[in-house]
């Protein structure tokens, strides 16, 4: 009777905990949907054509498109031809941000993509597989009266991918090609108020530089940065969640250290998952408001990679430790076939990220996709990572199938037990199935919200209420995985309650006072847990 009461109380507590977590999950989505603005803002820029015929006499090499000391401008290239201004004397200038605005560290990053307006001309046609060479410079200042300070300078090559929808005849002259957007620049911090981009298109017919690229009319950009309002909400969530996960981690590990046995593999992996979640949560981004830390994007990618690698490893080990078969587990080496693809895939993605964002720390104009070798290398890393991911999910699905098959087989032995013992085992199996369903629900919600955020306009409007779908996706999914890790440590922390003497020495002759916990196949100093004994006994029969 005592065991039944304990088990009923445990199930009731589980439902209460589930309800509380569901409330926090709804709040996480509402914070992003109702409080935070859209995560990012896209701002269009059109470059200004400046004349730089007296390069050696300029006090500064930087040409401003507008404002104080702005450059001498060209309306179009017909004016340049009439004034006999050569292509090497033209500089495309872009000031960031637009007039009467300022950039802010709360914007976190800047990503720029470029589009060329190229007109068709019979005597200056665009060659197939043409490449454009850009002499680009980036500078900053924090006051309109300060001098510009250089951040980066590079010679970059971009492949032009353009199509022309009309016949190439005299009647079609002046019509524009339809060209793809080109990656231009990415910076991992916005530490200054004003930025200036100067672009030259050097022409050298002897070396074939910028020859056969058509008649370029304009260079346009789209600048993307994180919204300051979203950044503040994001930082607030991180600041709130960090101590929450830290407290449950300390409580969880303390419960384990109070046991008379050493921690088992599943408990160690859950604790490692909590550490990786804390690593993501720690709001080091606060320092980016006062420091020019351009490596924050790369650091964020590394933190997320560590967490997802630990999460995938946990799912494999969680299923293996609940297999209830005769194989000796509780060793990480026993999972090398399943964990191996995770390690290989994570390493490939890390190398890819280092080849892209790692190089951008020195050259923000660099992109691995701009060369054939870089594209093939990047695709190779992504394909290998994709293959590893597919192998992993095959292993995982097979293990989940085995666990549920074994549980179904073992349930036939439950009626022979005492009522209290049977309720205990049924509770363990119910919790395992419950956690598996929660895991599937979390994965499904991640995929569903990602798809919704991609196919919708970014917000839904109901009367006077506007819901930011993309922001709700970020805050909701981030809060969901924090709650998932919280629930794992809460539910799988060892319990120090025990059954009475009459109930512990029931069907299987187990020593009295055996500890109760959710992990079903761990080994005590006194011997294996009761469900593991049940599985071995039935397998031997």
N, C-alpha and C positions, 0 to 999 in steps of 0.2 A: 504493500500500500504506500509506504514511504517513497519507494522508487517511482511509482506512478505519479505521485504528487510532485516529486522533483522534476520528472520529465514533462509533466503538464505545465509546471511553472516555467521550465526552460523554453518550451514552445511558445508560451505567452510572451516571455521576454524577447524571443526572437521576432515575434510579430511587432512588438512595440519598437524594437530597434529598427526593423524594416520600415515602419511607418515614419519614424523620426528621420531616417536617411532619405526617404522619399520627399518629405517636406523640404529638406535642405537642397535636394536635387531640383525641385521646382523653383526654389528661390534663386539657385545658380542660373537657371535659364532666364528667369524674370529680370535679374540684374543686368544681363546682357541685352535682353530684348527691350526693356523699358527705360533703363537708366543710361546705359552706355550708348554713345553714338556709333555710327558705322566704323568698323575697324580701320579702314584706310580711306584716303582721299586721292583722287587722280586729278592733276592739274595740267591742262594743255599749255604748251609754250611754242612760240614761233620765233625762230632765230632772226636777228637783225643783221643785214649785210653791211659790214663796215669796211672802209677803205684804209689800207695800211701801206701806202706807197713810200712813206718816210720812216721806215722801220728803224734806221740807225739814229734818227733824231728824236724819237719818242722818249719822254722821261720815264715812261713805264711801258712795258710790252702789252699791258692789259687794255682791251678796248671795251668801253661801256656802251650798251645799246641805248641807254637813256639816262637822265639825271645829270648831275654835275659832271662836267668834263666828258660828255658823251662823244662818241666817235662821229666822223663824217659818214653819212649813210648813203646807200644806194637803194633806189626804188626797185630796180630790176636789172637783169643782166644786159638788156638792150642799152641801158644807160651806160653800163660799164664798157660795152663795145664802142659806143659813140664817143666816149671820153678816153678810149684806148687804155683802159685799166685792165691789166692782166689778171688771170685767175689766181696767180700766186700772191696778188696784192689784196685779195678779198678775205676777210675774216668773218665767220658767222659767230655772233655773240648772243649769249643767253644769260639773263640775270635771274637768279633764284632768290626770293620769290618774285611775284609780280609787283608792280609799283604800289607803294603805301602799305606793304605787308612785311612781316618778319618771320623768319624760321624760328623754331623753338626746339630745345632738347627733348621736349615731350613727344616730338614727332618720331624719335627713335632711329629711323633709317630713311634713306632716300633711294629710290629705284627709278632709273630713267630708261625709257625705250625710245628709239629714234625711227622716224619715217622720212624718206626722201621723196620730194615732189620732182619727178623726172619727166620732162616733156619729150615727145618724139620729134626728131628732126632728121631729114633725109641724109644730110651730110655729117650728122653727129649721132649715129644710131647707137643704141645700147647693145653691147656685145653679149653673147651667151656666156653664162658663168662669169660675168664681169665682177671685179673686185674694186672696192673703193678704199683708198688710203686716207686716213684721218690723222692730222696732227692736232692733238687735243690737249688742252691745259685746263686745270681747275684751280680756282683761288677762293679765298674767303676774307671777310673782314667783319667786324662787329660794330662799326660806326661808319656813317656815310662819309666822314671826312678822313678816315684812315686809309692807308695804302693797302692795296691787295697783297695778300701773302699766298704764295703758291702751295697747293696741297699735293698735286700730282701733275705729271706731264708724260705723255706717251705717244708713240706712233702705232696706230691700230689699223687693222685690215678687216673689212667686213665684206662678206659675199652678198651680192645683190640678187634677190629672187623676185623678178618682176614679170608681169604678163601684160600683153597689149591686146585689147579686145577688138581692134579695128584693123583693116588692111593697112599695111605700111606704104601708103601712097602720099602724094603731095597734099591731097585733101585732108589727110589725117595729121598733118604737121600741127604742133601745138597741143595736141591731146596728150593727156598724162598716162603714164604707165601705172598699173596697179601693183605696188610693191609691198612686200611683207615688212612688218615691223622688225627692227634690228635691236639686239641688246646693246645698250650704250654704257651705263654706269650704275654701280651700286655702292653705297656708303653705309656702314653699320652704325653711324651716329650722326646726330645733327647738332653739333656743339656750338655752331656760330649762327649769326643772324642773317648774313648775306653770303651768297655764293655766286661766282661768275665762271661761265664756260666760254672759252674761245676755241674755235675750230677752224683750222686751215685745211684746204684741199690742195696739197702741193702737186703740181703738174710737171712731169719730166717725160717727154715723148721718147727720148732715147732709151730710157729704162722701162718705158711702158707703164709709168705710174699715173694713175687716174686718166688713162686713155681708154676710150670706148665705153664710158660710163653714162653716155647720154647728156642731155642738157639739163643740169640741175637747177631748178627754179627756187626751191626753198628747202630748208631742213626744219622739220617739226619734231617736237618731243612731247612725251607724256611723262610727267613726274608723279610718282606715287610715294606717299609717306603715311605713316600711322597717325591717326587722329589723336590729338592731345587728350581729349575727354575720354576716349577709350583707354589710353595709356594709364590714366589715373585710376579708372575702375579696375583695370588689370592688376596694377600694383597693389591696390587695396585688397583684392582677392588673395594675392600671393602673401601679403602681410598677415592676413587673417588665417589662412590655411597652414602657414608654416608652423606656428606654435601648436595648432590642433594636431597635426600629424606627429610632431615631436613628442607631445604629451602621451599620445596613445602608443608610440614606439617605446618610450621609457617604461610605461605601465606593462606593455606586452613582454619586454625583455626581462623585467623584474619578475613577472609571473613564471617565466621559464627558469630563471636562475634559482628560484625557490624550490624547484623540483629536486628529487634525489638522484636524477639521472642527468646525463649530458644532453644538450639540445640535439634534436634529430634534424635530418636534412630539410624536411618541409618547413619546420620552424625557422631554420636559418634562412631559407629562401624567402619566406614571408618577411622576415626582418630586413633582408637585403633589398626587397622590393620597397619596403618603407623608407630605407635610406635613399634609394634612387628617386622616390617621389619627393622626399625632403630636398634632395639636390635640385630638383626642378623648382620647388616652391620657394627656396630661399631668395628673397627679392633683392638680389645684387643689382638689379636694374636701377634701383634708386640712385646708385653711384653714377650712373650714366647721365643723370641730370646735371651733375657738376663736373664730370670728367669726360674728356674726348676719348671714349673707349670704342674704337672702331671694330674691335673683335667680338662685340657682344652677340652679333648674329651667328657667328661661328660657334661661340660658346653655348648659345641657346640650342643650336643643332646637336651639339655633342651631348648636352644634358638630356634632350629628348631621346636621342639614340640609346643612351644608357638605360633610361627608364623602359623604353619599349623592348629592348633586348632582355631586360630582367622580367618584364611582364610575360613575354613569350616563353621564356625559360620556366617561369613559375607554372604556367598552364601545363606544360609537359610533365614537370615533376609532381604537380598536384595530382594529375591523372595517374601517373605511375605509382605514387604512394597509396593510392586507393584501389589498386588493381586487385588486391585480395587473392594473389596466387602464391605459388611456392618459391618464386624467384626472390633471391636476396636483394633487397633494394637499400634505401637509406644511404646510398653512396652516389656522389655526383658522377663518378666514372661510369656508373651503370646507365647513364643517359647520354653518353657521348654521341651516339648515332642521331639522337633527336636534337640535342643542343648544338652539335657541330654545325648544321646549316645556319643556325641563328648567328653563331660567331662569324662564319664566313660572310654571310650577307651583311652583317653589321660592319665588318671590316671593309668590305667593298664600298658601302655607302659612305663610310668615314673617309676613305681615300678619295672618292669622288668629291665630297664636300671640301676637302683640303685642296684639291686641284682647282676648285672654283673659288670658294670664299677665302680659302687660305691665301691664294695669290692676290685676291682683291684687297687684302690688307696693305699691300704695297702699291698695287695698281688697280684703282677702282674701275678702270675702263676695261679690264680683262674679262673675257668670257670663254669658257672652254668649248663653247659651241661654234666659235667663229672659224675654226680650222678643221680640215678633214681629219687630221690625226686626233685632235682634241675631241671631235664628235664621235669618232670610232671608239676612242678610249672611254669616254663617258657612257656610251651605249653599252660597251662591254661590261663595265661595272654595274650598270643598272640591270642588264640581262642576267648576270650572275646572281645579283641580289634577288631578282624576281624568281629565278629557278630555285634558289634556296628557300624563299618564302613558300613556294608551291610544295616543295618537299616537306617543309615543316608542317603545313596544314594537312597534308596527307598523313603524316605521322600522328598529328594531334587527333584528327577524326578517327583514325584507327584505334587509338588508345581510349578515346571517349566511348567508342562502341564496345570495346572490351570491358571497360569498367561497368557500364550499364548492363552488359550481358552477365558479368560475374555477380553483380548485385542481385539481379533477377534470380539467378541460380541459388544464391545464398539465402534469399528470403524464404525459401521452402523449409529451411531448418528453424525458422523463428517460432512456429507454433509449438515446438517441443519445449520451449523455455518457459520459465516462470513469467508471470505477467509483467513484473517490474523490469526483468532483464530484457524481455521482448520489446517493451516500450523504449528502453534505452537504445537498443540496436536500431529500432525503427526510426528513432530520433536522429541517430547518426546518419543513416541512409537518407532520411528526409533532408538533412542539412547539406549533405553532399549534392543531392539533386537540386536543392534550392540554390546553392552557390553556382552550380553549373548553369542553371537558368538565368541567374543574375549576370553571369559572365557573357552568355549569349545575348542577353538583352543589352548590355553595355556595348558589345561589339556591334550589334544591329543598330543601336541608336547613333553610334559614331558614324557608321556608313550612311544611314538615312539622313542625318542632319547635314553631312558633307554634301550629299547629292542635292538636297533641298537648297542649301546655300549657293550651289553652283547654277541651278536652273531658275531660281527666282530673281527678282529685281533687287534683292538685298533688304527689302523691308515690306511689311504688310501694313495696311492701313484699315483700321476698323473704327469708323466714326472719327472722333478726335484723338484716338490712340494710335500711335505708330509703333510697330514692333520691328526692331532691327534684327532680321533673321541671322545675318552673318555674325553679329556680336553675340546673339544668344547661342549660336553654335560654339563659338570659342569659349565663352564663360561656362556654358552648360556642360560641354564635354570635359573641360578642364576640372570643373567641380565634380563631375561624375566619377572620374578616375581617382580623385582624391577620396571620395566617399567609398569607392570600391576597396581601396587599400585600407582605409579606416575599418571597414566592415570585416575584412580578412583578419586583421590583427585582433579585433574585438572578439570575433567568433572562434578563432583558432588559438586564442590564448589558453594555456592549460588551466583546468579547473582543479581546485583543491578539495572539492566536496567528494564524499565517498558514500557508498552504499553500506547498509548495516551488515552484520556478520551473517545473518540468515540469508540475505539476498546475494551476497558476494560469493558464497560457497554453493551456489545453485547448480545449474546444469553442467558446467564445465569444470568445476572444482578450482576456481581461481582464488588466489590469496585475497583475504579480506583487506579492505582499505585501498583497493586499487584506484588510482586516480582516473577521473573521468575527463575526457577531452574530445574534441571533434576529430582530431587526426586518428584515422582508423588502423593504420598499419605500422605505427611507430613502435620501437622496442624499448621497454623499461629495463632498469637494472634487475628487476625481479622476473623479467620475461616479457613476451609480447603481449599486446593488448588483447582483449577478449574477442573482438571481431576478427583479428588476425588468426587467433587460435581456431576460431570457428571455420575460417576459410581453409586452413591447413588440414584440419581434421576431415572436412568434407572432401578435399582434394585427394587425401590418402585413401579414403574409402572408395 
